[in-house]
Amino acid sequence: MLARVVRQSFRSRRCISSSFPRFLEVKEATEEQKYMMENEMAISPRVQAALDAICELNMLEIHELSQAVQIKFDIADMGMAIGGGGAAAPVQEEVKEEKTSFDVKLVSFDAKNKIKVIKEIRAITGLGLKEAKELVEGVPAVLKKDVKKAEADELLAKIAEIGGVGELE
């Protein structure tokens, strides 16, 4: 879009405002800018009308328009780009979300306590004997999904008490 604004301003060859410093005046297009303008897609009449209206604005009005667009469309302020290259995106701090739900997983157990582990798994999950046995024999296996931290800690304590090793995911 910036290329279109530049192209239109080059066509009209008007100064933005005589009250602004010379560096804010419209300059002649470089070869690269001319190439970009010539190879750009054709734009619809409504967009062309909006572009023409924008080209008639002075720098203060363009700044106000820019701020209004950022607010209207919830666009983050990227700051002022300096130099010929593109501006780097601002580094945002990583926000770590605290987990509120956990998966309790049986990682391993003592072979001599297999029966105790199966009984406890039946009590924890509500499974039948056959399903609990298959679950215990297929370790590592998830016992419960999406449980709160307090409940998950209780389950881990029960698993450790009977000779098993559990973990939270």
Secondary structure, 3 states (H helix, E strand, C coil): CHHHHHHHHHHHCCCCCCCCCHHHCCCCCCHHHHHHHHHCCCCCHHHHHHHHHHHCCCHHHHHHHHHHHHHHCCCCCCCCCCCCCCCCCCCCCCCCCCCCCEEEEEEEECHHHHHHHHHHHHHHHCCCHHHHHHHHHCCCEEEEEEECHHHHHHHHHHHHHCCEEEEEC
